[in-house]
Amino acid sequence: MAEKDSDLGAFLSGFIIGGLVGAVVALLLAPQSGEETRALIRDKSIELKDKAVETAEEARTRTESAAAEARTRVAELSQQARDRASELKTRGQAVYEEQREKIKKALPHKKPAVTPEEESPTEPEA
């Protein structure tokens, strides 16, 4: 996106500079009086300014549109990621429970382990 902005800025700069150079060359080479040349310069500068404003407005509109599209796409991808994570969590929990049940069935039922305190030797009665 930054590269497109850079390209657009370069284009606009080239457009404006090219327009100014072309206008100056045309005015200097035209066989007119000073007053006519000044009026022509004024008219051309107004025209050039209007074109620059129009081009800048179009660029702003396109940029806003692209940003809105990007925000929408990010929101969609974010929601898809949340949905997928939830789905994977549910599937993972189901697999966990299934394996837990298999292990319970496979192991023989044992008496709970005896703790060392409970295992103290009894003294024989005399």
C-alpha angles and dihedrals in degrees: 000000000000090000091056090050090050091049091048091051091049091049093050092047092049091046094052096043092046091049093051094047091048092049094049093048092048092049095046094050096043116101098233138125121263093254093051090047092052091049090048091049090050092049093046092048091052090048091048092048091051091050091049092050091048092049092047090050092050090049091050091049092049091047093051090048092050091048091051090049091049092050091050092049092048090051091050093048091046091052091047090051092050091048092049092048091051091049092049091048091052092047091046091051091050092050090047093052091045093052092044090055091048091052092049091052094045097051118075114243107263133194112249114271116269116241120228092249091058092048098066112139117252119231116241115249115244 
